[in-house]
Amino acid sequence: MFNARTLYVALGLGVSFAQIRVMTPEYLVQQIPGGRIEGSTATFGAPFYGDRVLGRLVYGVSKNDHSHCRDDDYDIPKPDVSLRGNSNYEVARLINIVVVKRGKCSFTTKVRIASEKGAHAVIIVDRDDSTLTTKSLANIIVADDGFGQNIHIPSILIAKDEGNRLIQAAQGTSPVVVELAWDVPTNHVVQTDMWMSSASMESLKFLKDFSKRRRALNEVVNFQPHFAVFGMDGSDPAVYQDLCSDTTGHYCAEDPDGAGPITGKDVLLEDVRQLCIHDMYKAPRTSIGGALEQGKTLVEYAAQYWDYMEKFMDRCPLEAATPDARFGQACSERLMKEVGIDVSKVTNCMQSTQSGKLQHEKENTAWSPRALRINGWRYSGILDADLVTRAVCAGFVVVPKECKELISARDPFVSYFEQGLQQSSDGVSFGTLVRSLLGIVAFMFIGLCAYKRYLQKEMRTQIQEEVMLEVQAAYSKMQDGNGSNARF
């Protein structure tokens, strides 16, 4: 029985599977058609977009019939991270790929436990009683159950037939080496579509972080925002009064703050406002090579939209001391003026196109209210600006110079989260940051020592002055008492 919280069926989507290519042993390559296995990538974690990574399979037999759901349920051998040739020299480093069986707990639980055991990636083999095939896995989304935010390694669900062959081989004496790759459909210009709610903090944070990269890619990438709009039965006003634009229930959106002051209607208005800003200010770019080549997609970029979205989350939060400072019309109009957007034109656009835009969004839904598609392909992985940029850059026929400037090499032996700490969004390495902090501490320490010496000197000087004054006063009294220096 499927876990309803973590496994969803996606219909009508362009899907690019993760690919597992068996490198060795040879008998396993012969057992699997073409030596390749395709699988469905989990929506949590960080796949190796744009890279091809070698790894060694490791499998631990479930000791207590907990299906790899508990730390004490299985053990894995210490991985041999090197692959040696006939001359006994190291020719490649291998990541540790842990294989587990599906069942009894969520995917996130299995991947988290494997990660804690030292996995750099996880392959989840479908249950023996499952009817899913490699082909039908194309319609499966391995979703986060709400606890995957701290998982930063990739994981893949594969069919039982190929998976059981991998498990059997991993338990043998010969090392099983595979290559992992996440391929994205390619084009000369990458088309990126994002579904969200204008009040989603997760989406707004991503757009804020992604804005600098989007500006750098403005000549080679198209971006189109979409919004989660749904309808409700108009016969029950109590159901939709805080969710929908009017009493018909035709257009509704999620309420972002529950019993708070912001309603679904407010969200719908902001959805339309952002669509108007994007449509009004998107402009054609010069395209690759300085001139648009015949047959290539026109590149458009809305600079003011990204200026607006970069600041929106911070300037118009869901919670604020006053109504004009929080999510809503007043705050939005103030921000539009700040970034150079014509408020009156946006208002006219909203009034004249609101129904049409909401109807279009309602009819063009994605597999999730929070979704990303690249060249028509369903993006899987955490919604992180750097990881999405890697996926976008993997979607080019020829990788442009902008991608080479934005993306640094990724170490597959280090979790994506740890690498994020080692390198800030502006490209400052973790080591540089530590050295800078140590320099500041050293400077402060030297300053404190100098200030201490200064205080000691000042105290000595002050004491000397006070002693001299007391001596002079005593000497004067002695002279006055002897009459030797009487005044007339």
N, C-alpha and C positions, 0 to 999 in steps of 0.2 A: 504494500500500500504506500502510495507516494506521500511524502511529507509536504502538506499543502503550503507550508510557509517557505519552503526552500526550493521547490521544483515547480516550474510553470511551463505551460505550452505556449509557444510563440507561433503565430500564424502569419503567413504572407511576408516573411522577413528575408532579407538577404543575409545569409549566415556564412561566415568563414570560420571553419573549425581550427582548433589547435591541431598541429600535426606532430605525431610521434613517429620518428623514423628509426627503425631498429638497425643498429650498426653491427652488433655482434651478440651472440654466437651465430654462425652461418646457418645452422639448422633452424633457428628461430626466424631468421630472415626468410627462409624458404617456406615456413609454415604460414606466414602472414602475407597475403597478396600484395606484391610490390614492396614488402617490408615496411609499409606505412599504416598507421592507425590514426583515425581522426576522432576527435572528442569534443565535448561541449565544455567551454571554459567557464569557470565560476565568475559571477559578477563581483565578488570580493577578491582581494589579493591583487598582485601586480604582475601580470604576464610579461614575458620578455619580448615586447614589440620591437620589430626591426632587427632582432638578434637571432642567431642560431646557437643553441647551448647544448653541450654534451653533458650527459649525466649517467650515473650508474644506478640501476634499480636495486632497491633494498626492500625486503618483505619480512615482516614478523608475524608468525602464526598466532592467532588469537588463542590465548591460554584459558580464558574464563568465559568464552562464548559471549563476549561483549562487543564483538564486531568492530574492534579498534576504536571504541568509544571512551576508553579509560586509559590513563597512563600506565597502569599496572597490567593491562590486558595483553600487551605484547612488548617484545624487546627487538631491537634492531642492532645488527653488528656495527661496529665502528667502521665508517665508510673509508674505502681506499680511494682517495681523490685523484689518483694518477692513473693514466693509461700508458703502459709501456710497450714498446715495440720489440722486435726480435733481438735487438742489440741491448735490451734491458735499459734503455734510456727513456726518460719521461717525454712523451710526445704531446700530451694534453692533460689538463686538469679537469676532473669530473665533478659536477655538482652531485649532491645526494638526493635522489628521487625516491621517496617512500611510497610504496604501493599499499593501499588499504582497500577493504571490502565495504561496499555500501550497506546500510541497514542499521536500525535500532537507535540512531541519533542523527542529528543534523550534519550536513556537510561541513559547516563551520567548526563544529566540535572536533570532527575527525582531522581536519586540516590544522587546527590549533594544536592538538596533541602531537601530531607528526612534526609540526614546526618546533615545538618544545623539545622534541627528541633529536633535532638537528637536521630536519628536512629543508632543502632549498626549493623543492617543488613536490607536489603530491599528485599521484594518479589514483583516482577512485574507480574501482571496478564495480560495475552494476551487479545487483543481486542475481543469484542463480535462478530464481523464479521469475525474473523480469522478462518481458516480451520485447523490450526495446532493442533495436538493431542500430548499427552505426548510422544508417540512413535516417531512421526515426529520431535519433538523438539530435538531428539538425533542428528539430522543433522544440527542444528542451532548453529551458533557461535554469541554470543552477544558481538560484538566488540566495541572497544574504538573509539569514533568519533574524537579523537585528543585532547579532553579536560578532559580526565579521569586521568591525571597524579597526581592530588591532591586528588583523591578519595581513601580512605584507609579502607573502610568497604565492606563486600561482598554483592553481589546482585544476585538474581536468577530469571529467567524467567520461569513461569509455564503456563500450558494450562488453557484456560478460564473456563472449566467445574469445575475442582477442585478449581481454583482460586476464582471463584464466590461464592463457598461454604464457603471458608475461609473468604471472605469479609462479607457475610451475618452473619456468626457466630461472627466475630469480632465486629459487630454492636449490638450484643445482650448484655444481662446482665451478662452472665457467661464468665469468662476469658477464652481465647483461648491460650493454652500453647502448643508449638511445640518444637521439638528437631531438630537442624540443624546438618548435618554431611556431610563431603566430603570424600568419600571412594576412595581409589586408588587400582587397581588390585595389588595383592601381589605376591612376589616371594622370594626365598632365596637370590638371587642376583638381585639388581635393575638395569634395563637397562634404561639409559637416552640418548635420542637423541635430538640434538639441531640444528635447521636450522637458518642460519644467513647470513650476508654478512661480509666478513673480514674487510670491511671499515665502518661497522655500529658502531657508538659510543655507542649506547645503548647496543648492544651485547658485545662489548669489555669491557665496564664498568662492566657488569654482570660477565663476565669471570674473570676479575681482582678481583672482590669482592668474587667470588665463589671459587677461586683457593685454599685458605686456607682450606675451608671445603672439597674440592675435595681431597686434600692431606690426610686429616683425614679419608676419606671414601675410600681410595685407595684399601682396602682389600675386600670391599663388594659391590662396585658400578662399573658398566661399563658406560663409556661415549663415545659417538660417535658424532663428529662434522659433520654437513652437510651444504651445501651452496646453496644459491638461484641462479640458473643458468637457463637461458631461451634462446630461439631461436627467430630470426627475419627474415623477408623476405629479401633475399639477392639481390633483384632486385633494391633496393633503397639505394645506398651507403650513402646518406645524413642522413638516419635515424640511421644507426648503426655504423658510423665511430668512435664514441667515446664510444660505448657501447660493441662492440664485439671483439673477439680475432683476427678475420681476415675478409676478404671480403665475406666469405660465409654466415656469420650471424648465423652459427650453435650454437655458444656459446657466450652468452652475459650476462652482469651483470649491475646493476644500477650504474650510475655515482654519486659518493658521494659528489662532490663539484661543480656541475653545470659547469660553465664556467672556473673553476679552472684547474690546471695542471693534476690532477689525473683523469684517464679515467676508463671506464668499463674494458678495457683490463688489466690495472694495478690491478684492483680488482680480476679479474679471476686468474692472476698469483699468487697473494697472497693467494687466495683460495686454489690453488693447492699446494703451498708451505706449508701451514698449514696442509693440508691433508697428505703430505709426511712426515712432522715432526711427526705427530701423528702416522702414520702407522709404521715409522721406529723405533720409540722409545717406543712403547707400549710393555709391558712385562708382562708375567703371574705373578700373586701374589700367596701367599701361601694359600689364601682363608680362609673361616671360619673354625675355629678349627685347623688350621695349615696344613691341607691336603685336597685336593679337593675330595669331596664326589661324589660317582657315581650318575650320573643323574643331577648334578648341573652345572650351567653355569660357564665356565672358566672366572675368573676375570683378566682383563688386565688394566694396568695403564701406561701412558706415562708421566713420570716425567718431561722430558725436554720440552715437549709440554706445560705443565702448567707453567714452569719457563718462557718460551717465552711469553705465553699469558698474564701472570701477569704483564709484563712490556711493552707489545707492544703498548698499547694505549698511554702511557706517553712518550715512547722513539721514536715512529714513528707516530706522529699526522698527521692529514690531512693538517694542516697549520704549516709551519716552515720557518725560515729565509733562509735556504739553501736547495737545492734539496736532499742532502744526509742525511738530518735530518728529512725528512718527509716520509710519507707513500710511500713505493717503495722498489726496490731491494737493493739499497745501504744501506739504514737504516736497512732493514731486515737482511742482511748479517752481519752487524756489531753487531746487537743484538744476532744473532745466535752464533757468536763467543763468546760473553760475557757469555752466559748461557751454553756453552759447547756442542753446536750442530755442527756436521760436515757439513760445508757449501758445500763442493764438493759432498758429498753423496746426500744431499738434491737437489742440482742442477741436478745431474744425474737422480734422481727420477723424478723430474719435466719434464725433457726432454723425458724420456722414458714412462711416464704414464699420461702425461697431457691430451691427448684426451680421454683416457679411464676414467679418474677420472671425467672430465667435463661431459662426456656422462652419467655416472652413476648419478651424481648430478642432471642433467637435467631430468632424468627419474624418480628420486625418490624425488618428490616435496612434500611439506607439504601444509596445508590449508592456510598458510601465509608465507611470506618471513622471518618473525621472529616467530619461533614456537619452542615449547618444548614438548617432549613426554616422559612419564614415564611408563615403562612396557607396552608400546603400547597404552597408554591412553593420551588423549589430555589435556595438562596442561592449566588451566585457572587462571588468576590472574596477578598481576604486576610481571615483570621480576626482582625480588629482590632475592639476594643470600640467605637470611635467610628464606624467604617464600618458595623458591624452595627446600631448604634443608628440610623443614618441610614436603613438599609433597613427596620428595624422601624417607624420613624416614617412612612415612606412607605406603610405598610400600613394606615393608619387612614382611615376614611371622612371623619372630621373630625379634623384634627390636634389632639391635646390640648395643654394648656398645658405639660405636662411636657416634651414634645418641643421646644417653642419655647425652653424654658430650657436644654435639654441641647445643642442643635445650633446651631452658628454657621455663617454663610455660608461656602461653600467657593469658593475662587478656582480656576477650571478651568485657568488659565494656570500654576499652580504645582503641581508633583507632590505627591501626597498625603503622601509622606514629608517633603518640605520644609515643608509646612504643619503637619505634626505637630511639627516642631521649633519652629515659630513659636508654637505654642500648646500648653502642657502639658495634662495630663489634668484639672487643677483649674482650667483657664481662664486661667492666667497666660501672657501673650503672650511671644514670644521677645524682643521689644524691651524689655519690662519686665524680663525676666530679665537681659538684657545691662546695662541701666541699673543694676539692683540690684548686679550683679557689679562694675561700674565704681565704684559708690558704696562698696562694701566695700573695693576696692583703694585708692580715694582716702582712705578713712578710715584704712586701715592705713598708707598713705604719710605722712599727717599725723601719725599716732601715732609712726611711726618717726622723723620729723623732730623731733618734740617730745622723744622719748626721747634722740635724739642731742644736742640742746641741753642736756638735763638732765645727760647724762653729761659733756659739756664743762664745764658749770658746776661739777659735783661735782669733776671733775679739777682745775680751777683753784683751787677752794676747798681741796682737799686739798693741792695743791702749796704754796699760800700758807701753810697751817698748818704744813706740814713745814719750810718756809723759816723761818718765825717761830720754831719750836722750835729749829732749828739756830742761829739768831742769838742767841736767849736763852741757849742752852747755851754758846756761845762767849763771850758777854758775862759770864756767871757765872764762867767759868774765868779771864777776864782780871781780874775783880775779886778773885778768890781769890789770884791770883798777886801782886797789888799790896798785899795785906793791908789794904785799905781797908774791908773789911767782914768782919773776923775775928769768929769766934764764940767765946764763952767757955763 
